[in-house]
Amino acid sequence: MTTPSSAYILGLGFHVPEKVLTNRDLERMVETSDEWITSRTGIRERHIAEVGTSSSDLALAAARKALDAAGILPSELTHIICPTLTPDSYTPSTACILEHKLGLNGAMAMDISAACSGFLYGLETARAILALHPDAVVLVTAAEVLTSRTNWADRSTCVLFGDGAGAAVLASKPRGDKSATVMDVLLRSDGALGDFLTIKGGGSARPYALGESVCEDFFIQMQGRDVFKHAVRSMESVSREVLERNGFGVEQVDVCISHQANLRIIEHVGKKLAIPEEKIFVNLDRYGNTSAASIPIALAEALQTGFIKAGDLVLLATFGGGFTWGSALLRF
């Protein structure tokens, strides 16, 4: 059993762009079909940001909803963390841009790069901050405009991704009876497997020369079978580990939310953990894979729709490029 948590989620919020791209729309863009996409991924549509919409724009809308849900004013925030793999720019960070859009200055603000595992990495960072600074109020806003790094000519990847943001406000003390306890977070990584899922173009290891055309490595490239295999194995293992070290059996989990990457992955993880389908929350069909935003969007929607109820033990599991993965336990 781990040390009792001093981190509480006071409010959650999410935002997705209005524009919807359906599988039928994709049939007119690339050689694919609604049946092929749905049967292999479980995705039916995804929300797409208009050109000119940035990750910080989506983050701002999600952050405002989370702040409203928490009853927290932006001026009360002391730390702003933005997990994202599609930042507005290399510098300034998306977190600094979000801080300015919230009308603030002086807070600690930084981005986290952990791909689809970013929100859980953000939660753990927030827990650490709150342990050192009990009076802190931390905003964790995961935001992605993945379509800015999607190769629309690659039918194996372009059908997977959508845009969106999810946010959580955390403090060391609960407010009211709607606060969720962050009981534990367990994170892992393995850089040796990083080449299975990449966006290399533009980095210091693959710099661009002035006037050079954009190449395929500027966009998401993925070896799907290898990612699938490691995602299922890693999420099952880390979920069992976090449950065991907190003294829980799988049967005590009330709600399971896995990273919304692929329905087959979600189903396989659920089966390996022996978690009944009715306890597994899925919104992948409507949003696609929103990377770091996936878990907070699903968490906020599950709470909003009543899928998560007071007293529920919620298991989170995620996996992303790097490779990174992790699991968390929340008590609502």
N, C-alpha and C positions, 0 to 999 in steps of 0.2 A: 504494500500500500504506500502510495506516494504522500508527500507532505500536503496538507489541505491547501486548496487553491486560494490565492488572494487576488484573482482576476475574474471579473464579471463582465459579461456582455450586457450593456444597458439598452442597446437598441440596434436593430438591423434595418437595412434598406437596400434596394436594388433598382437598377435602371437599365433598360435596353432601348435601342433606337426604334423609331416608329416603322421604318421600312422593313418589310418582310420579304425574304427570298425563299420561295418554295422549291421543292424538288422539281416541280413542273417547269419552273423558271430555269432551273439548271439544265433541263433537257434541251433548252434552246441555246444554251451557251457552250456545252461541252458534250462529248459522246457518253451519255449516261441515261438512266431512267429512274423514275420514282420507285419502281419495284426494286431495282438494284440497290439504290441508296438505303431504302427503308429496311430491306431484308438483311443488309450487311452492317448497318450502323444504328438503326432505330430512329434516325433523324428524318423529320418530315419538312421542317422549315427552320430558318434561322433569321435573326434580326441583324440588319446591315447598316452601318453608319454611313451617312451621306459624305461625299468628298468634302474635306475641310473640317469634319468633326474629329476631335482628338480624344485620346484616352482621358485627359484631364476634364474634358467636357462631360463625358459619361461619369467619371468619378465624382464630379461636383453634384450631379443630380442624385446619385446614390448616397453620397455623404449627407446631403440635406435631408433625405428621407430617414437615414439612420439617426441623425441628430434630433429630428422631430420625434421619432419613436422613443428616443432616450430622454427627451425633455432637457436636452443639453444645448446651450448656446454655442455657436462657433468660437466665441471669445473665451470659452472655458477650456478649449483644447490646448494641450501642452506639447503633444507629439502627433505627427502625421506620418503615416507609413503607407506607401503605395506599392504593393506587389504588382508588377507588370513586366511582360516581355515585349510590349509595344509602346514604349515611352513616347511622349511628345517629341523628345529630343534627347541627345546624349547629355547635354547640359543646357539650360537648367533641368533639374529632375522634375518628373511629373508631380512629385509631392510638393516641391517648392511652388510650382505653377498652381496646383490646387490650393495651397495655402493662400496665395495671392487672390485667387478667385473667391475664396471664402471671406475675403476682406481682412486677413490676418497678417501679422508679421511677428517674428521673434520665436515661433515654435520650432522645435527640432523637426526637420522634415527630410525624409529620405525615401528612395525607391529600394525595392527588393527584387532581385532577379533569381527566381527559382521556378520559372515557367508555370506549369499547371499546379504545382504545389505551393505557389506563392502565398496564398491566403493563410495556410497553416503555418508557413514560415513567419508570416506577419503576426499571427496570434502568439507564437512563441516569443517573438521579439517584444510584443506588447506585454506579455507576462513578465519578462525580464525587466523591462522599464518600470513596471508597477512594483516589482519587488524592491527596486532601488529607490523609487520615488512614489510612495504610497498616495500622495496627493495628485498624481498625474491623471490626466484624462487623455486617452489615446484613441485616435481615429485610424482604423485600418481599412483602406479602400483599394480593393483589387479591381483594376480596369484594363480592358483590352479592346483595341481595334485590330483584331486579327486579320480582317480582310485587307489591311494595308500591307500585310506580308503573305497574302495568299496568291498562289500562282493559278489563275483561272483557266490555264491550259492543262493543268495536271488534274485529271479526273479522280485520281486516288486520294488527293488531299483537299481539293477545293470544295468538295461536298460536305466537309466535316465541320467547318469553323463558322462561328458567329461572333458578334460584338456585344459587349455589355460591361456592367460594373456592379459590384456588390460591396457593401460597407458595414462595418461594425464599430460601435463606440464602446470602449472598455475603461473600467475603473477598478480600484482595489476594494471598493465597497459597493454592495447592491443598492439600487434605488427602487423602492416599491417591490411588488411581488412578481414583476415580469422580467427581472434580471436572470440571466443564465450563467451558471457557474462554469468556468473553464477548468475542468478537473485535471486534465493532463493533456500534453501534446508530445508526440514522439516523432522525430524526424530522422531521415536517412538520405544518403546519396551515394552514387558510384560514378565517378567521372570517366572510368574506363569504358562505359557503355554510351557515352555522350554522342557518338557519331550516328546512332540510330535515329536521332531526332534533332534536327539542326536548323538554324538560320545563320549562316556563316558570313555571307556577303556584307561588307561594310565594317566588319570588326577589324581590330588591329592585326590579326593574323591573316586577314583577307581584305586589305585596304583597297580603296578605289583610287584610280588615277583620274585627274581632271579630264573630263570629256569621255571617259570610258562608259560604255553602255551597261545597263543593269543586266546581270546574268541570273540564271536560275537559282544560284545559291543565295541570292538576296531574299528568297522566299522560303517558306516552310518546306523542308524535305524530310521524309519519314520512311523508315523501313517498317511497315505496318505489322508484319508477323512477329518481328522481334519485340516491338513495343508492346504488342498484345500479351505476349508470353511473360515478359518481365513485369508488366503492369499488374496482371492477375496475381502472380506469385508474390510480388512485393507488397501489394495492398492487403492480401490475406495475412501474410506473415506479420506485418507491423500492426495490424488490427488485433490479432491474437495477443501480441506482445503488450500492447497498451491496456487491453482488458485484463490480462493476467496480472500485470504489475499493480493494478488498482483493485484487484480482488473480485473482479466480475467474471461471470460466465457469459457466453454468447447469448444464452437464453434470456438474460436480463436486459439485453438491448431492446429498447422500444422503437427506435427509428435508426435506420442506416442511410447515410447519404455518401455515396461515392462520387468521385470526380466524374462529371457528365461528359465522357469522351466517346463512348461507344456502348450501345445497349448490351452487346455480347460480353464486354468486359464487366459491366455492372452485374449482369446475371451470373457470370462465372464466379465473381468474388462473393456474391450472395450465397451461391450454392456451396462453395468451398467452406464458407463460414457457417453454413446451415442456418441462415437467417431467412425466415419466410418472406415471400414476395410482398405480402401486404405490409411489411415493415420497411420496405425499401422505397425511398422517394426518388422519382424519376421525372425530370422535366426536359431531358435531352431532346425529345421529339419536337419541342417548340423553340429551343434556343441553340441547338448544336453544341459544339465544344467551344466554350468561351475561356478556356485556359484558366488563368489565376482567378478570374471572376466566377468560375463555375460553381465552386463550393458555396461562396457567400450568396450568390443568386438563389441557389437551391435551398439553402438554409433559411433565407429570408422568406422565400415563397412558401416553404413547408410550414413555417410558423404562421404566416399570413392566412393560409388556407385552412388552418386547423389540423394539418397532418401531424404537426408537433403539438403536444398538449402539456399542460402544467405537470411537472413531476417526471416527464419523460427523460430517459437516459438516451442520449443521441451519440452515435458513433459516426465519425467522419473519417473518410479514407481518400487519399489522393495520390497521384502519380504524374510526373512530368519530365520534360527534357532536363538533361544534366548527367545522368538520370537523377531525379529527386523524388522522394516519396515520403509519406507520413500518415499519421492517424491522430485523432483527438477525441476526447470524451467531454461532452457537455451535459449538464443537468439543468433542465428548464423548470 
